[in-house]
Amino acid sequence: MPIPTPPAPAPRAALIAGALAAALQVAAPAAAAPACQGTIYLTFDTGSQSQAELIASTLGRHRVKATFFLANEKTSRGDYSLDPSWAAYWKARVAEGHAFGSHTFDHVYLRRDAAPGAIAVQPQFGANAGKTLHWSARQLCEEIERVDRRFQELTGAKLDPLWRAPGGRVSAASIAAGKACGYAHVGWAKAGFSGDELSSEAYPNPLLLQRALANLRDGDIFVAHMGIWSRRQAWAPANLEPLIVGLQQKGFCFATLREHPDYKPLMKRP
């Protein structure tokens, strides 16, 4: 049998050109991501925590960073959201680069400004649950700071200098009290109200999703909970992923409140 003739070697110039093209292809940067048409700031308040793992996995899958506001609330698994049993969960969120603020330790609702220098409040949890108390500005500060201390015990990280009053109920005195101890109050945009505390019969998930996608605008802060006891049809499983995908398709990006123009200057506190 005749021995096959080996193919003729490629010209030197062609070899050099091919190698150069391959090298340039490897070194070429990935295509730039499309520019954001606006930024939405997703925020989550603690609640029953029934949706905590789903929220974490959804944010991670879409590489979205959010801001969490923490209170020591009773959870669907029978413990409290700032118990040591939640340390691993919060540590993982810290490692992922999310931001964190105080939601008051005992989920304390503002009732009204009382006598000069006093604020009427009602804790939802803790030793004084359900009682109307009259606090000084310093006492409200202490309640905000309790979350920061516990968070450091659980994770080794400090909160960002942010707080959110339960229900968003604030007054001039409560905002000033938080500011006096280094925490800026954070509300949410009108279009950023998820509606996850509302009746699922009157406000079904498709309606809430449609409303959010239609009305959210650049710079809006969006609020949802990590589980709500009272809502029969939970918001997050049905709405969180479609909300993220829908907003991304409209050209929105996401960021934590560390990047919000109103709060970014505060992030350099000692």
N, C-alpha and C positions, 0 to 999 in steps of 0.2 A: 504494500500500500504506500503510495507516495506521501512524504511528509509535508503537511500543510505549510505554506509559506507564511511567515509571521507578517502582520500588517506593518506597513512602512511607518516609521516614527513621525509624529506630527512635527511640523516646522517649529523651530525654537520660538519664533515670534508668537505663534499661535498658543504655545504652552504658557508663555509669560502673560499673554493677554487674558487667557482663561483663569490663571491663578490670581491675577490682579482683580478680575471681576468677582471671583469668589470671595476674596478678602474684603472687597468693598461691600458685598452683600451681607457678610457677617457683621461688619462694623456699622452698617447703616442703622440709625436709630429707629425705634418703633414709631409708627405714625402717631402724630400728636392727637390727643383726645380733642373732640370738638369743644370749642369755647362755651362756657356756661352762659345761658341766657338769664340766669338769676340764681339766687341761693335760698334754700329753705332750711330752717333750723328745726329739726325734729327734737322734741323733748318728751320725756316720759316721767310721770309721777308714780311713786310706789302706790300699790293698792293691795289687792288680794294676792298678787304675784302669780296668779294662775297662768299668765301668759309670759312669764319672765324668760323661760328658756326659748320659747318660740320667737320672742322679740330679739333675743341675742343672736339666735341662729339666722334669722332673716336679715338683720343688719350686717352680720358677718358675711353672708353669702353675697350681698350686694355692695360690700365694702363701704357701707354708710356709717358715719360717725354721728352720734346723738349726744344729748345732755340728759342726765338722770337726776331727778330731785327726790331725795330720800327722806322718809320718815320711818319710824319704827312701828309699822302697821301689822296687824294680825294677817297671816297668810292662809291660803287654801290648804296648806299642808300642816297647819296647826301650830306653827311657831311664829316668830316675828321677823320682819324683813331686815332688821339689823342685829339679829341674834348671831352668835358665832357659826351657826349652821349655814349662814349665807355668806360667810367669808370667802369661800372659793369662788362663788358666783361673782361677787364684787371685785375680787382680785383679777379675775379674767377680764372683766370689762375695763378695768384700769389698764391692763396690758394691751388691750385693743385700741386704746387711745381715746376713749369716750371722756366726756366732761361730767362733773358732778356738782350738785348744789344741795343746800339744806331745804327740807320741806317741813321743818320743825320736828322735834323728836317724837312728841306724842300726838302729832297731826292736830295742831292747835288752831281752832277756828277763831278769827276775830269776830267779836260781836259788835263792838262800838268803841269809840273813844269815850272814856268816862270822865271823872273829875280831872282837873288839870294835872297832867303828868301821869295819868293812869289809863290803861287800856283794858277793856273788858274782853275776856277770852274764854273759850270752852275747849279743853282737850278732848279728843275722841278716844285716846288710849291712856294708859298709865294710871297712877294712883288717884288722880283727880278727874278721871273720865266722866264726862257728862256734867261736871260742875262749872258754874260760871265764876271765874276768878277775876280779880282786879290786879293787873301786873303793872310794874313800872317798866320803863324802857329797858332798864338793865336786865330785868327778869326775862323780857322777850329776847334780848340778845343772848342770854344764857341758854334759852331754849333752842335757838338757832345753832349756837356753838356746840351744844350736846351732840348733834349729828356729826359735826366735824371731828370731835374727839373720838366718837365711836368708830367712824369711818377709818381714822388713822389706826385705831386698835385692830380693826379687821384687815386692813389692806396695806398699812404703812404709808399711804398717800393722804394728802390733805384735800379737802374739798376746794373747788374753785370759789371765789368770793361772791357767790350768788345764793339767793334763797327765793323760794316761792311760797306764799301763804296758801294753805289749803283752801280750795274753792276760789282762789284768786282774790279773796276778800282782804282788802287793805284799807288803811286810812293814812292820812298825813303823818300821824303819830307813829304808826307801825313801820312805815317806810323809813322815817327818820331814825327810829330805833335800830333797825337793821343796818342802816348806813353808818350809824355811830360806832358799830362794832365791826365794820368792814365788809358788809354784805349788801350788794345791790339787789333790789327786788326785780323779779322777772315775771311778767305776765305772758300774754299770747295775743296774736292777731285775731280779729273777729272771724276771719276765714280760717284761722288755725285751730278753732275749737272742734275737736274730733267728734264730739257728741256721744262719746262712749259711756257717759253717765246717764244718758237719756233712755227712755223706754224703747226697747227694740221693736215693739209693736208700732209705735207712732213714728219712730225714726229707724227703719230697717237699715242694715249695713249698706246695701246698694245705694240708697239715697244719700247716706253720709259720705260715701266714697265719691259719688258723682258731684256732690256739693263742694268737697275739698278740691277735687281736680279742676273744677270750673273756676273756683274763686281765689285760690292761693296765688300770691304774687311775690315777686322778688323781695327778700328781706323778711318775709313773714315767719313768725315763730308758731310752731304747731304743737299742740299738747294732746297727749293720750295717756292712759294709765296702763300699768302692768297687770291689769286684772281688776274688774269691778264686780263686787258682790251682787249688786242689784240688777244688772243687765242680763236678761235671759239669753240673748244671742251675743256672745262675746265679740268684741270689735276686731281685735287683732288678727285672729286666724283668717278671717274673710277679707280684711281691708288693708293690712299693713303692706304686704307685698305688692298688690295692685296699685296702692298709692305710690310707693317708691318707683315702680316701673313706669307708671303713668306720668309722674312728674319728670322722670329722666327722659322720657320720650318727648316731653315738651321743652327739653333743654335745660332743666333745672339741675343744679348740683346741691349737695348737702354739706353742712358743716356744723361743728359744735358752737356753743355760744362763746367759746374762747375767741372765735373769729368774728363775732357779731360786732359791728362798729360801735354800738353803744356800750359793750362790755369788754372789748379787747383792751382798752387802756387800763382796766382794773386788774389785769392778770399779772402784773408785776409786783403785787403786794408782797411784803416780806413773809 
